[in-house]
Amino acid sequence: MKCIQCGTDNKLKDRTDNQGRCKNCHHPFVFEPTSMTAIRFTDPFFAKAIVDISANHTLFFTPKQFFYLIDKRLRTKNQAPLGWLVIFVSVCSFFVFGYLAIPAIILAIFFNEMRSINRSYSQRKKIAKILRVLGIITLVAGIIFSLAINSFDSFVLSVTIGMLTIYLSSRELLQPTNNAQKLTISDSQFQGWLTSWIQVNNRINKILPPPQEESTPITINPDVTAYSFDRLVVCDNAAVAQMLIANNFHFENNCAILSITGYPQNIFDTTMQMLRRNPDLKVYALHDCSAKGMNLLNHLRTSPKWFKDSDITIIDVGLLPRQILAASRSMFIQASPESTEAAKQLSPEVRSSLSAEELAWLESGNFVELESFSPQKLIQILNRGIINSRTLDNDDSSLILVGDYGNSMYVVESFG
């Protein structure tokens, strides 16, 4: 394991002889993979994750964003071999009948792709359909070929490979709405690693503390409050709002940033007064793909605290179930009973804006959090949404008019 301080490679004997320190600079190692049980990683692994999540120490990030990145990389790093049943049969067929090895190995490759965490929901379904067809072909062709050469062993192997493939692909296809994944690590594990890292290597400069509620209003220069903003970004999560503000998104885009809970509370009222002065204001709703997130636009449009009885343009740049179901890349989908219950309580106005498939997805308890994306990715997506909103009246616009509020509510059809 290389020392993150001086780059010296330390073998296990070196680390043991020096009481867990580098043999060259004596910097302590935080993690010792040989003493870790189910999940193993090194100091360079953790250090690189910090560099990557912060875009080489240039962007602030939330603890949960870092948690998601660590979990994803450990999931990939410690992923058990998928498709092992088919692979086992492939190896057996190679030694018994070489001519069955090729179709079996092809099926094993397809099965691995179908179950891969790097494949999206829609991609896995397409691969499952292909795999089922290949399983049927293997079964039928194998039986015919076995009868032609009068081989019982070949018959057994063909039926085993074909039926196993058909069963596994059909099982994948019978799960149309709930495709939730499980986290590899727990929050307590992550917090323990984070604490140990900071104790040895000092604080992580770009990681943000939990957002604090500052209820005492601050005094803002009247020369500043005389102006307004062209745009407002409203987040359903105070931590995401804090991350955008910390990375100066508001300065670079001439926009205010607030959370639906009013964060930052000490300037909320003043900011809203400034915003209401601009009749051409555009509001961007950034939210998780969850029942709570789906309600964000409706809340903005109907709450007296926000924009009730106003024709302000509101654009949904958040995550929608349809985007996840049609995504070309994997998003980390979770599920919980609380999410199921919240989805069932959605108002008729919100439910009418969702398809039957989207409602079924939400009512299965599924959700995707914005913090599962890196700061850099979220900023890119939000920037793209703002750029696209400049062409609302253009036929080439990626924004779709929705709702029953006149020409004032739009959604982005793709996320990132």
Buried (B, 14 or more C-beta within 10 A) or exposed (E): BBBBBEEBEBEEEBBEEBEBBBBBEEBBBBBBBEEEEEBBBBBBBBBEBBEBBBBEEEBBBBBBBBBBBBBBBBBEEEEEEBBEBBBEBBEBBBEBBEEBBEBBBBBBBBBBBBBBEEBBBEBBBEBBBBBBEBBBBBBEEBBEBBEEEEBEEBBEBBBBBBBBBBEBBBEBBEBBBBBBBEBBBEEEBBEEBBEBBEEBBEEBEBBBEEBEEEEEEEEEEEEEBEEBBBBBBBBBBBBBBBBBBBBEBBEEBEBBBBBBBBBBBBBBEBBBEBBEEBEEBBBBBBBBBBBBBBBBBBBBBBEEEBBEEBEBBBBBBBBBBBBBBBBEEBBBBBBEEEBBEBBEEBEEBBBEBBEEEBBBBBBBBBBBBBBBBBBBBBBEBBBBBBEBBEEBEEEEBBBEEBBEBEEBBBBBBEBB
